[in-house]
Amino acid sequence: TCALPIFASLLLTVALRAQQHKTGSISGRVVDSVGATINGASVFAHRHASSESTIEVAAHTNIKGNFKIDLPEGGYDIIVTASGFAAQAQTIAVRPGMAKSVEWTLKALRCDFPTMNCDNFK
């Protein structure tokens, strides 16, 4: 009689651990070409598995250029954008319990057009 509650408790613990590890995370740092951090960069994660399970998540970098996104298992297109910089994309596979860290270096957009107000791009 005492073994039944212990067995039920073990099953619950195993089930909770299985649920916790079905996600992974992608974290990173976004910098410019000289290594200065980019605050407020947008980081988009997009997965197309089927029309019912499309996942889209967005995050923004903090003042240190860092971000973290927790995602369900699968392959994601990660797109990083910031005003005044060329966007960058990379495909990353997320596995259960995985913590993937990537640094993105964004290149500043050239604004050489004589009749254009370059402030519109910043």
C-alpha positions as CSV (number, residue, x, y, z in Angstrom):
1,T,0.0,0.0,0.0
2,C,2.9,2.4,0.7
3,A,4.5,1.5,-2.6
4,L,1.6,2.8,-4.7
5,P,2.0,6.6,-3.7
6,I,5.8,6.4,-4.2
7,F,5.3,4.7,-7.7
8,A,2.7,7.4,-8.7
9,S,5.1,10.1,-7.5
10,L,7.9,8.7,-9.6
11,L,5.7,8.5,-12.7
12,L,4.7,12.2,-12.2
13,T,8.4,13.2,-11.8
14,V,9.3,11.3,-15.0
15,A,6.4,12.9,-16.9
16,L,7.3,16.4,-15.8
17,R,10.9,15.9,-16.7
18,A,9.9,14.7,-20.2
19,Q,7.7,17.8,-20.7
20,Q,10.5,20.1,-19.5
21,H,13.0,18.8,-22.0
22,K,10.9,19.2,-25.2
23,T,12.2,22.7,-25.6
24,G,15.6,24.2,-26.1
25,S,16.9,27.7,-26.3
26,I,18.7,30.0,-28.7
27,S,20.6,32.9,-27.2
28,G,23.1,35.3,-28.6
29,R,24.7,38.6,-28.9
30,V,24.3,41.1,-31.7
31,V,27.2,43.5,-32.4
32,D,28.2,45.8,-35.2
33,S,31.4,45.4,-37.4
34,V,33.6,46.9,-34.8
35,G,32.2,44.8,-31.9
36,A,29.9,47.4,-30.3
37,T,26.7,45.9,-29.0
38,I,23.4,46.7,-30.7
39,N,20.6,47.5,-28.2
40,G,17.1,46.9,-29.5
41,A,17.9,44.6,-32.4
42,S,15.0,42.4,-33.3
43,V,15.4,38.6,-33.4
44,F,12.8,36.6,-35.1
45,A,12.5,32.8,-35.0
46,H,10.3,31.2,-37.6
47,R,9.4,27.5,-38.1
48,H,7.2,26.0,-40.8
49,A,6.3,22.4,-39.9
50,S,2.8,22.5,-41.1
51,S,0.0,25.1,-41.3
52,E,-1.2,24.1,-37.9
53,S,2.2,24.2,-36.2
54,T,3.8,27.3,-37.6
55,I,5.8,29.0,-34.8
56,E,6.9,32.6,-34.8
57,V,8.7,34.2,-31.9
58,A,10.3,37.6,-31.5
59,A,12.8,39.0,-29.0
60,H,14.8,42.1,-28.7
61,T,18.4,42.6,-27.5
62,N,19.1,44.3,-24.3
63,I,21.7,47.1,-23.7
64,K,24.5,44.5,-23.8
65,G,23.2,43.2,-27.2
66,N,22.0,39.9,-25.6
67,F,18.8,37.9,-26.1
68,K,17.4,34.5,-25.4
69,I,14.5,32.6,-26.9
70,D,13.0,29.4,-25.6
71,L,11.6,27.3,-28.4
72,P,10.0,23.9,-29.0
73,E,12.1,21.3,-30.7
74,G,12.5,21.8,-34.5
75,G,14.4,23.7,-37.2
76,Y,14.1,27.5,-37.2
77,D,15.1,30.3,-39.5
78,I,16.5,33.0,-37.2
79,I,16.5,36.5,-38.6
80,V,18.3,39.4,-36.9
81,T,17.5,43.0,-37.9
82,A,18.3,46.5,-36.5
83,S,17.7,49.9,-37.9
84,G,20.6,51.1,-40.0
85,F,22.0,47.6,-40.5
86,A,21.7,44.8,-43.0
87,A,19.6,41.9,-41.8
88,Q,21.2,38.5,-41.2
89,A,19.6,35.1,-41.2
90,Q,20.7,31.6,-40.1
91,T,18.9,28.2,-39.8
92,I,19.3,26.6,-36.4
93,A,18.1,23.2,-35.2
94,V,16.7,23.3,-31.7
95,R,16.9,20.0,-29.7
96,P,15.4,19.2,-26.3
97,G,17.5,20.6,-23.5
98,M,19.9,22.3,-25.9
99,A,21.1,25.8,-25.3
100,K,22.6,27.1,-28.6
101,S,24.5,30.4,-28.4
102,V,25.4,32.5,-31.5
103,E,27.0,35.9,-32.1
104,W,25.7,37.9,-35.0
105,T,27.7,40.7,-36.5
106,L,25.5,43.1,-38.5
107,K,27.0,45.4,-41.1
108,A,25.9,49.0,-41.3
109,L,23.9,50.0,-44.4
110,R,25.7,52.3,-46.7
111,C,23.9,55.5,-47.3
112,D,25.6,57.2,-50.2
113,F,22.6,58.6,-52.0
114,P,22.9,62.4,-52.5
115,T,19.2,63.1,-52.4
116,M,18.3,60.7,-49.6
117,N,18.0,61.6,-45.9
118,C,20.1,58.9,-44.3
119,D,18.5,59.5,-40.9
120,N,15.5,57.6,-42.2
121,F,17.5,54.4,-42.1
122,K,18.7,54.8,-38.5
